[in-house]
Amino acid sequence: MTTRQLGGHVITNFKFKWIDAAGDEEGFLRKKGSFDGQTLKLDDAELPAEAIISLETHGNRLTLSIHTGESEPTVCAFAVSGVASKRLKGIIDVARSASWAKLEREATCQHCTAVITLSRMEDTPQLYCSFCDTLTTVKNPSSAPLGENSLRICDECGMFSKPAKFTIFYFYFLLVIYGFRQSTTWSFPGCMRGLLPYHQMPSTAHRSIRIIGVKQ
């Protein structure tokens, strides 16, 4: 990922691949993308920062939920280089949060400097930033729990904890063919213990094995 100055704007350039419905990267050649602080360009698509409802990253992948004027938002995903993904997310988050906060009661995240809208939220001792997924004690900071900066939401239980990355391999066996697929989750190790490491379907024609592990 590279940056350059153009007309008073910092242009962030990067390469990416679209992610299809099966979770795989499309094609062999990477496409061009850029963000100028106002518009995210992905190949031929141009997305205003304020239209991006949510932006999530796992590893080198980013998933966007985009407001298009329809009743349901449009969701798309793409993969960039692993190191650049969080940096790119941070740049876009700061821009889109600033555009929303112009009409709302706001606060600034102490960690990523994104502007958080608070108009529809109750006044609480802690502030959650959906852009960098951090929880911060803003009232009486000395009472903050130990390791608060590293707390994140577990994919399995939806509670705050210190999740780790797990890769789940699914091996399947049919009569004449076999194969495997994999998925990744960020979960608290205690939640992963509740999933059986071995699962066999009760059928002679189709059997599958699920192996959970490879904690990274």
C-alpha positions as a Markdown table, in Angstrom:
| # | Residue | x | y | z |
|---|---|---|---|---|
| 1 | Met | 0.0 | 0.0 | 0.0 |
| 2 | Thr | 1.4 | 3.4 | -1.0 |
| 3 | Thr | 0.3 | 7.0 | -0.4 |
| 4 | Arg | 0.8 | 10.2 | -2.4 |
| 5 | Gln | -0.3 | 13.8 | -2.3 |
| 6 | Leu | -2.7 | 15.2 | -4.9 |
| 7 | Gly | -4.6 | 18.5 | -4.8 |
| 8 | Gly | -4.4 | 18.8 | -1.0 |
| 9 | His | -5.6 | 15.2 | -0.4 |
| 10 | Val | -3.6 | 12.2 | 0.6 |
| 11 | Ile | -4.3 | 9.4 | -1.8 |
| 12 | Thr | -3.9 | 5.8 | -0.4 |
| 13 | Asn | -3.3 | 3.3 | -3.2 |
| 14 | Phe | -3.5 | -0.5 | -2.8 |
| 15 | Lys | -4.1 | -3.8 | -4.6 |
| 16 | Phe | -7.0 | -6.1 | -3.9 |
| 17 | Lys | -9.0 | -9.1 | -4.9 |
| 18 | Trp | -12.8 | -9.5 | -4.6 |
| 19 | Ile | -14.0 | -12.2 | -2.2 |
| 20 | Asp | -16.8 | -14.4 | -3.7 |
| 21 | Ala | -19.9 | -15.8 | -1.9 |
| 22 | Ala | -17.9 | -19.0 | -1.0 |
| 23 | Gly | -15.2 | -16.9 | 0.7 |
| 24 | Asp | -12.6 | -17.4 | -1.9 |
| 25 | Glu | -10.5 | -14.8 | -3.7 |
| 26 | Glu | -11.6 | -14.2 | -7.3 |
| 27 | Gly | -9.1 | -14.4 | -10.2 |
| 28 | Phe | -5.4 | -14.5 | -10.4 |
| 29 | Leu | -4.6 | -10.8 | -11.0 |
| 30 | Arg | -5.1 | -8.1 | -8.3 |
| 31 | Lys | -7.2 | -5.0 | -9.0 |
| 32 | Lys | -6.4 | -1.4 | -8.2 |
| 33 | Gly | -8.0 | 0.4 | -5.3 |
| 34 | Ser | -7.6 | 3.8 | -3.7 |
| 35 | Phe | -9.0 | 6.1 | -1.0 |
| 36 | Asp | -8.6 | 9.9 | -1.0 |
| 37 | Gly | -10.2 | 10.7 | 2.3 |
| 38 | Gln | -13.7 | 11.0 | 0.8 |
| 39 | Thr | -14.2 | 8.2 | -1.8 |
| 40 | Leu | -13.2 | 4.6 | -1.7 |
| 41 | Lys | -12.4 | 3.3 | -5.2 |
| 42 | Leu | -12.5 | -0.4 | -5.9 |
| 43 | Asp | -11.7 | -1.1 | -9.5 |
| 44 | Asp | -14.7 | 0.6 | -11.3 |
| 45 | Ala | -16.8 | 1.1 | -8.1 |
| 46 | Glu | -16.7 | 4.4 | -6.2 |
| 47 | Leu | -18.0 | 4.4 | -2.6 |
| 48 | Pro | -18.4 | 7.7 | -0.6 |
| 49 | Ala | -17.0 | 7.3 | 2.9 |
| 50 | Glu | -20.3 | 8.3 | 4.5 |
| 51 | Ala | -22.2 | 5.5 | 2.6 |
| 52 | Ile | -20.1 | 2.8 | 4.3 |
| 53 | Ile | -22.3 | 1.7 | 7.2 |
| 54 | Ser | -19.8 | -0.8 | 8.7 |
| 55 | Leu | -16.3 | -2.0 | 7.9 |
| 56 | Glu | -14.8 | -5.2 | 9.5 |
| 57 | Thr | -11.4 | -6.8 | 9.0 |
| 58 | His | -10.2 | -10.3 | 9.7 |
| 59 | Gly | -6.6 | -11.0 | 8.6 |
| 60 | Asn | -6.1 | -9.5 | 5.2 |
| 61 | Arg | -9.8 | -9.3 | 4.4 |
| 62 | Leu | -12.2 | -6.4 | 4.7 |
| 63 | Thr | -16.0 | -6.6 | 4.6 |
| 64 | Leu | -18.1 | -3.6 | 3.9 |
| 65 | Ser | -21.8 | -2.9 | 4.4 |
| 66 | Ile | -22.8 | 0.0 | 2.1 |
| 67 | His | -26.0 | 2.1 | 2.1 |
| 68 | Thr | -27.2 | 2.4 | -1.5 |
| 69 | Gly | -30.7 | 3.9 | -0.9 |
| 70 | Glu | -32.4 | 0.5 | -1.0 |
| 71 | Ser | -34.1 | -1.1 | 2.1 |
| 72 | Glu | -31.2 | -3.5 | 2.6 |
| 73 | Pro | -27.5 | -2.5 | 2.6 |
| 74 | Thr | -25.2 | -4.0 | 0.0 |
| 75 | Val | -22.4 | -6.2 | 1.4 |
| 76 | Cys | -19.1 | -6.8 | -0.4 |
| 77 | Ala | -15.7 | -8.2 | 0.7 |
| 78 | Phe | -12.1 | -7.9 | -0.7 |
| 79 | Ala | -8.6 | -9.0 | 0.3 |
| 80 | Val | -5.5 | -6.8 | 0.5 |
| 81 | Ser | -2.1 | -7.4 | 1.8 |
| 82 | Gly | -2.2 | -8.6 | 5.5 |
| 83 | Val | -0.3 | -5.7 | 7.1 |
| 84 | Ala | -2.2 | -3.0 | 5.1 |
| 85 | Ser | -5.7 | -4.2 | 5.9 |
| 86 | Lys | -5.9 | -2.7 | 9.4 |
| 87 | Arg | -4.2 | 0.5 | 8.3 |
| 88 | Leu | -6.6 | 0.9 | 5.4 |
| 89 | Lys | -9.5 | 0.3 | 7.7 |
| 90 | Gly | -8.3 | 2.9 | 10.2 |
| 91 | Ile | -7.9 | 5.5 | 7.5 |
| 92 | Ile | -11.4 | 4.9 | 6.1 |
| 93 | Asp | -13.0 | 4.7 | 9.6 |
| 94 | Val | -11.6 | 8.1 | 10.6 |
| 95 | Ala | -13.0 | 9.7 | 7.4 |
| 96 | Arg | -16.5 | 8.1 | 7.6 |
| 97 | Ser | -16.9 | 8.7 | 11.3 |
| 98 | Ala | -16.0 | 12.4 | 10.9 |
| 99 | Ser | -18.7 | 12.8 | 8.2 |
| 100 | Trp | -21.4 | 11.2 | 10.4 |
| 101 | Ala | -20.5 | 13.2 | 13.5 |
| 102 | Lys | -21.2 | 16.6 | 11.9 |
| 103 | Leu | -24.9 | 16.1 | 12.8 |
| 104 | Glu | -24.5 | 14.1 | 15.9 |
| 105 | Arg | -23.4 | 14.2 | 19.6 |
| 106 | Glu | -19.8 | 12.9 | 19.4 |
| 107 | Ala | -16.8 | 11.6 | 21.2 |
| 108 | Thr | -13.3 | 10.8 | 20.0 |
| 109 | Cys | -11.8 | 7.4 | 20.5 |
| 110 | Gln | -8.6 | 7.6 | 22.5 |
| 111 | His | -7.1 | 4.7 | 20.5 |
| 112 | Cys | -7.8 | 5.2 | 16.8 |
| 113 | Thr | -9.0 | 8.9 | 16.9 |
| 114 | Ala | -12.2 | 8.0 | 15.1 |
| 115 | Val | -15.2 | 10.1 | 15.9 |
| 116 | Ile | -18.0 | 8.2 | 17.6 |
| 117 | Thr | -21.6 | 9.3 | 17.4 |
| 118 | Leu | -23.4 | 9.1 | 20.8 |
| 119 | Ser | -26.8 | 10.7 | 20.1 |
| 120 | Arg | -28.8 | 7.5 | 20.5 |
| 121 | Met | -26.6 | 6.1 | 23.3 |
| 122 | Glu | -27.0 | 6.2 | 27.0 |
| 123 | Asp | -24.4 | 7.9 | 29.2 |
| 124 | Thr | -22.2 | 5.0 | 30.5 |
| 125 | Pro | -18.8 | 4.8 | 32.3 |
| 126 | Gln | -17.3 | 3.0 | 29.3 |
| 127 | Leu | -17.0 | 4.0 | 25.6 |
| 128 | Tyr | -17.1 | 1.3 | 22.9 |
| 129 | Cys | -15.5 | 2.2 | 19.5 |
| 130 | Ser | -16.9 | 0.1 | 16.7 |
| 131 | Phe | -14.2 | 1.2 | 14.4 |
| 132 | Cys | -11.2 | -0.3 | 16.2 |
| 133 | Asp | -13.3 | -2.6 | 18.5 |
| 134 | Thr | -11.8 | -1.2 | 21.7 |
| 135 | Leu | -13.5 | -0.5 | 25.1 |
| 136 | Thr | -12.3 | 2.5 | 27.1 |
| 137 | Thr | -13.3 | 3.6 | 30.6 |
| 138 | Val | -13.9 | 7.3 | 30.3 |
| 139 | Lys | -15.4 | 8.0 | 33.7 |
| 140 | Asn | -12.8 | 7.4 | 36.5 |
| 141 | Pro | -10.2 | 5.8 | 34.3 |
| 142 | Ser | -8.3 | 4.5 | 37.3 |
| 143 | Ser | -11.0 | 2.0 | 37.8 |
| 144 | Ala | -10.5 | 0.4 | 34.4 |
| 145 | Pro | -10.1 | -3.4 | 34.4 |
| 146 | Leu | -6.6 | -4.7 | 33.8 |
| 147 | Gly | -5.9 | -5.3 | 30.1 |
| 148 | Glu | -8.9 | -3.4 | 29.0 |
| 149 | Asn | -7.2 | -2.2 | 25.8 |
| 150 | Ser | -6.9 | -5.8 | 24.6 |
| 151 | Leu | -10.5 | -6.8 | 25.1 |
| 152 | Arg | -12.4 | -7.8 | 21.9 |
| 153 | Ile | -15.7 | -9.4 | 21.1 |
| 154 | Cys | -15.6 | -13.2 | 20.8 |
| 155 | Asp | -17.1 | -14.5 | 17.5 |
| 156 | Glu | -18.7 | -17.4 | 19.4 |
| 157 | Cys | -20.4 | -15.9 | 22.4 |
| 158 | Gly | -20.5 | -12.2 | 21.5 |
| 159 | Met | -19.0 | -11.2 | 24.9 |
| 160 | Phe | -15.8 | -9.1 | 25.5 |
| 161 | Ser | -12.8 | -11.3 | 26.2 |
| 162 | Lys | -9.3 | -11.8 | 24.8 |
| 163 | Pro | -10.0 | -13.9 | 21.6 |
| 164 | Ala | -7.4 | -15.8 | 19.7 |
| 165 | Lys | -7.4 | -16.8 | 16.1 |
| 166 | Phe | -8.5 | -20.4 | 15.3 |
| 167 | Thr | -8.5 | -22.1 | 12.0 |
| 168 | Ile | -11.2 | -24.9 | 11.6 |
| 169 | Phe | -10.6 | -27.6 | 9.0 |
| 170 | Tyr | -13.5 | -29.6 | 7.6 |
| 171 | Phe | -12.6 | -32.9 | 5.9 |
| 172 | Tyr | -15.3 | -34.7 | 4.0 |
| 173 | Phe | -15.4 | -38.2 | 2.5 |
| 174 | Leu | -17.9 | -39.4 | -0.2 |
| 175 | Leu | -18.0 | -42.7 | -2.0 |
| 176 | Val | -15.4 | -41.8 | -4.6 |
| 177 | Ile | -14.2 | -38.3 | -3.8 |
| 178 | Tyr | -12.9 | -36.5 | -0.8 |
| 179 | Gly | -11.7 | -33.0 | 0.1 |
| 180 | Phe | -11.6 | -30.3 | 2.7 |
| 181 | Arg | -12.4 | -26.6 | 3.4 |
| 182 | Gln | -11.4 | -24.3 | 6.2 |
| 183 | Ser | -12.7 | -21.3 | 8.1 |
| 184 | Thr | -11.3 | -18.8 | 10.6 |
| 185 | Thr | -12.8 | -17.5 | 13.8 |
| 186 | Trp | -11.6 | -15.2 | 16.5 |
| 187 | Ser | -12.8 | -16.7 | 19.8 |
| 188 | Phe | -12.1 | -17.0 | 23.4 |
| 189 | Pro | -10.3 | -20.4 | 24.0 |
| 190 | Gly | -12.9 | -21.4 | 26.6 |
| 191 | Cys | -15.7 | -21.1 | 23.9 |
| 192 | Met | -13.7 | -23.3 | 21.5 |
| 193 | Arg | -13.5 | -26.1 | 24.1 |
| 194 | Gly | -17.3 | -26.4 | 23.8 |
| 195 | Leu | -17.0 | -27.5 | 20.1 |
| 196 | Leu | -16.3 | -31.1 | 19.5 |
| 197 | Pro | -12.9 | -31.6 | 17.8 |
| 198 | Tyr | -14.2 | -34.6 | 16.0 |
| 199 | His | -17.6 | -35.0 | 14.3 |
| 200 | Gln | -18.6 | -37.9 | 12.1 |
| 201 | Met | -21.9 | -38.0 | 10.2 |
| 202 | Pro | -23.9 | -41.2 | 10.7 |
| 203 | Ser | -23.8 | -42.3 | 7.1 |
| 204 | Thr | -21.8 | -44.8 | 5.1 |
| 205 | Ala | -22.1 | -42.7 | 2.0 |
| 206 | His | -21.0 | -39.4 | 3.5 |
| 207 | Arg | -18.7 | -38.8 | 6.4 |
| 208 | Ser | -17.0 | -35.6 | 7.6 |
| 209 | Ile | -14.4 | -34.8 | 10.2 |
| 210 | Arg | -14.1 | -31.4 | 11.8 |
| 211 | Ile | -10.7 | -30.5 | 13.3 |
| 212 | Ile | -10.4 | -27.4 | 15.4 |
| 213 | Gly | -7.1 | -26.1 | 16.3 |
| 214 | Val | -4.1 | -24.5 | 14.8 |
| 215 | Lys | -4.3 | -21.6 | 17.2 |
| 216 | Gln | -2.3 | -18.7 | 15.7 |
